[in-house]
Structures are given as C-alpha cells and as structure tokens.
C-alpha cells in the first residue's frame, strides 16, 4: 500500500506490531458502526485521552451517549483545514481545527461537517460566531482521529471529547497516539 503520510519513518503494514494493526482495524470498524473509540495518551490506556465519534455516522443516541462521558463538557467538532476554509475559517492550510459545540444540535454539527455546505449555502444556518468557537486539540490526537476516519472511508470529521481515562466497558483502546497515527497513515 502507498505511504500517503510523507513520513518515511512510519512502519510498513508488514512490520507493524500486530496489536497496533488489530487496534486500528477494530477502531475503523467501530467508527463505521457509529460507535466511539478511545484514543489514549499512554501505553496502558489508564490515563487521559479522547473519545472520538465519526460525524458522518453519528446518530442522536450515540451523540447523547458521548456527552454522558463528560457531563458539562460539549464535544469539539474536528474538521480539516480545507473544510474550515469552506466555512470561512482560514485558508485551507495548516492544522485541523476544533470547534466548541455547546448550544449546537447534532443536525447542525453534521451540516458543518458536510462538504456540500459552505458559508454561502443559503439553506442552512451556520453560526455567526464560528471563529470564536475555535479550540486547541493536540496535533497528534487530531491527526490520529482524522486518519482513522479516512481509513474508514468516512468524512474526515469527528466529534472529539476529552476524558480523564478510558471509560469502563467494551471500548476499543488504541495504543499510543503516535503509533496509531503511523499505522493509520500506512493503511490509507
């Protein structure tokens, strides 16, 4: 498979750790099924991380479940620089952007992620204060989340929620973000 990352130091699929490869394949499947995935920041998955949910496949039930994992916190909508440009937020270059989503419905978030919607589309209501909603997301987290959606052949947009630790229960855990990003990029 072709290396689209431009990172020649990334492992090839043949030399990738089997556990990392399985974790990436499982995460892709979970995102396709409108389930969320935990992107951990440590080896054991006991520390902080982010829950991600594909915007394209999100339904109201999954969105409500995501929000329950951090009461009082609204998830961020992570979009590509190119998508941000279409919404009037930048020039299409640079890093992915995260928008704070409090007060927005799931339908509004899906419209913001939809590539057929632009700042000039009259049929939708794009919030006027989008530029005020920009948030910082660790670059490795943003890259891993968007790479996983691309690998799943979904729109490169996710709902992202910071959490203190991996939630209890049946959640796919991904190994450290840096290796996940390398693995996802090698499979694309």
GIMO-V199972 format. One record per pair of residues at least 12 apart in sequence whose ideal C-beta (glycine too) atoms are under 7 Angstrom apart, sorted by the first residue. I is the first residue (numbers start at 1). J is the second residue. If there is no record, write none. Layout:
I_J, I_J
This chain:
1_13, 1_186, 1_187, 3_186, 4_185, 4_188, 5_185, 7_182, 7_185, 10_182, 10_185, 10_186, 11_182, 11_186, 12_186, 13_186, 13_187, 16_183, 16_186, 19_175, 20_175, 20_179, 20_180, 20_183, 21_183, 23_172, 23_173, 23_174, 23_175, 24_180, 24_183, 24_184, 24_187, 26_172, 27_148, 27_172, 27_174, 28_148, 28_151, 28_152, 30_172, 31_54, 31_57, 31_148, 31_149, 31_152, 31_154, 32_57, 32_152, 32_154, 34_54, 34_57, 34_58, 34_59, 34_62, 36_51, 36_52, 36_53, 36_62, 36_66, 37_52, 37_172, 37_174, 38_51, 38_166, 38_167, 38_171, 38_172, 38_173, 38_174, 39_52, 39_141, 39_144, 39_145, 39_174, 39_177, 39_180, 40_166, 40_173, 40_174, 41_177, 42_176, 43_176, 45_166, 45_173, 46_165, 47_165, 48_162, 48_163, 48_164, 48_165, 49_163, 49_166, 50_141, 50_160, 50_161, 50_162, 50_163, 51_66, 51_69, 51_161, 51_163, 52_145, 52_158, 52_159, 52_160, 53_66, 53_158, 53_159, 54_149, 54_152, 54_154, 54_158, 55_77, 55_109, 55_110, 55_113, 55_155, 55_157, 55_158, 55_159, 56_154, 56_155, 56_157, 57_154, 58_106, 58_110, 58_159, 60_106, 63_106, 66_159, 66_161, 69_161, 69_163, 69_167, 70_161, 70_162, 70_163, 73_161, 74_100, 74_101, 74_102, 75_101, 75_159, 75_160, 75_161, 76_98, 76_99, 76_100, 76_101, 76_135, 76_137, 76_160, 77_98, 77_99, 77_101, 77_109, 77_112, 77_113, 77_157, 77_159, 78_96, 78_98, 78_137, 78_142, 78_145, 78_146, 78_157, 78_158, 78_160, 79_96, 79_97, 79_113, 79_157, 80_96, 80_146, 80_156, 81_93, 81_94, 81_95, 81_96, 81_97, 83_115, 83_157, 84_97, 86_118, 86_119, 87_112, 87_119, 87_126, 87_130, 88_119, 89_130, 89_131, 95_139, 95_142, 96_142, 96_146, 97_134, 98_135, 98_137, 98_160, 99_130, 99_133, 99_134, 99_135, 100_133, 100_135, 104_127, 109_159, 111_124, 112_126, 113_155, 113_157, 115_155, 137_160, 140_177, 140_178, 140_181, 141_177, 143_181, 144_177, 144_180, 144_181, 144_184, 145_158, 145_160, 147_181, 147_184, 147_185, 147_188, 148_184, 150_188, 151_184, 151_187, 151_188
